[in-house]
Amino acid sequence: MMKAMGRLALEGGPKTIDSPLPTIRNASGRTIGDEELKRVQRVLESGNLAYIYGQTVSEFESSFARLTGVDHAVAVSSGTAALHTALVYLNPDPGDEIIVSPITDMGSVIPILYQQAVPVFVDVDDFNQNLDPNLLESAISERTRAIMVTHIFGSPADMDPIMEIARRHNLVVIEDCAQAHLTEYRGKIVGTIGDLGCFSFQQSKHITTGDGGMVIAREDNRFERPLRLCFDKGWPREKPGRDHRFLAPNYHMTELQAAVGLAQMGKYSSVISARRDAAEELDRRLSGETGITPVGTLPGCKQTYFYYCFRLDLSRFRVDGCRFVSALRAEGLECELGYPGPIPLYLYPMIRDKKTFGSSGWPFTSPAARQQWEYPAGLCPVAEQACRETVVLPWNERLERHHIALVAEAILKVCKAYREGCA
Ligand SMILES: Cc1ncc(COP(=O)(O)O)c(C=O)c1O
């Protein structure tokens, strides 16, 4: 039932949402049931849980490759592992540079650091908070090897100009689709536009295996070593005996994860349409509120709503983003200020303070690098402002109209209470 808008819960008034909304943290916001159970049971009964002796992981890989329309898919243990596998495949020299967005998960940057390459942050487009193609060219140096493009929140980056620049400079494009399963950019599924596409199946993603990931590629001969060896200790298992051709981690997905993944594959279309319906309903309910604007999606593209995000016009409110989010939380709405938090990635200690390998500060200070790398505040001003002004709502396929009515009510209540000029 709608409660009269009034005093904020943060200031002692009644809470708008007094029973929990569906969440990805448990069954209330996930679609996991009998089919997953049956497939997992089959694997358990087989007595083999390991990728190297089973068929379930390779079935999951084939199914994902068919869905995305590529020739090659390799399943791994997480989204971070997928991006690391892609970088092991690329095989940069220490000190080489990888262009990356400051608005992404740390899982995009960790693999760059483990490969002793350097992340070069390029600011984002204010409209959709994805890499700004207009700023890309000036960040390219003779050491740049790849552009890692995150499609943030489920909304695609502007791939046409990015690909044009990449091709002109002979750079590899790695698409980070962890948040953008089946997102479409002008008729193409993201992950299939660049050279490699990387996905995460962590608990909050469109489909989940708890943790897990996938790398897809149209061709598997872009570099001198096969993609499959890049997450398997550099070991060509089809040959008898041991061999380790090059340095590579073990990021196997298990048969149990793949069993869940296979069952989840059939749910993509209902999950994505439910996420979209809920987002459109919230768009509609918030459309009259002038102080907030949903984060944009490029024309001709289809967003898949990993999160629902809106931007605050702080000139219209008498509080900052932090207070606004605290008030929403007090109303019972789970939300965060900014992604990946109120500051962009490079301001977290791992990067800003170079907390990497012992006290070396490598790769940022490595003699192999072109320069000593620093990541001060102000490096990507558009991203920094976006992090301070964006409200991020976790989203899921179980949010129904009556839930959205409450979400909108909470947001509009906080907007009204903090509108500039209101006492
Ligand atoms: C954009 C992005 N990239 C990479 C990752 C890393 O994925 P995982 O958590 O599965 O390692 C995430 C996870 O949230 C993500 O959102």
PDBQT file of the ligand as one rigid body, heavy atoms in Angstrom, charges set to zero:
ROOT
HETATM    1  C1  LIG A 501      32.315  -4.807 -15.418  1.00  0.00    +0.000 C 
HETATM    2  C2  LIG A 501      32.899  -5.949 -14.637  1.00  0.00    +0.000 A 
HETATM    3  N1  LIG A 501      34.066  -6.472 -15.031  1.00  0.00    +0.000 NA
HETATM    4  C3  LIG A 501      34.620  -7.516 -14.395  1.00  0.00    +0.000 A 
HETATM    5  C4  LIG A 501      34.013  -8.090 -13.311  1.00  0.00    +0.000 A 
HETATM    6  C5  LIG A 501      34.669  -9.226 -12.607  1.00  0.00    +0.000 C 
HETATM    7  O1  LIG A 501      33.867 -10.353 -12.587  1.00  0.00    +0.000 OA
HETATM    8  P1  LIG A 501      33.981 -11.429 -11.387  1.00  0.00    +0.000 P 
HETATM    9  O2  LIG A 501      33.431 -10.792 -10.165  1.00  0.00    +0.000 OA
HETATM   10  O3  LIG A 501      33.171 -12.581 -11.882  1.00  0.00    +0.000 OA
HETATM   11  O4  LIG A 501      35.421 -11.759 -11.254  1.00  0.00    +0.000 OA
HETATM   12  C6  LIG A 501      32.780  -7.586 -12.860  1.00  0.00    +0.000 A 
HETATM   13  C7  LIG A 501      32.097  -8.185 -11.697  1.00  0.00    +0.000 C 
HETATM   14  O5  LIG A 501      31.279  -7.597 -11.055  1.00  0.00    +0.000 OA
HETATM   15  C8  LIG A 501      32.211  -6.492 -13.547  1.00  0.00    +0.000 A 
HETATM   16  O6  LIG A 501      31.046  -5.975 -13.154  1.00  0.00    +0.000 OA
ENDROOT
TORSDOF 0
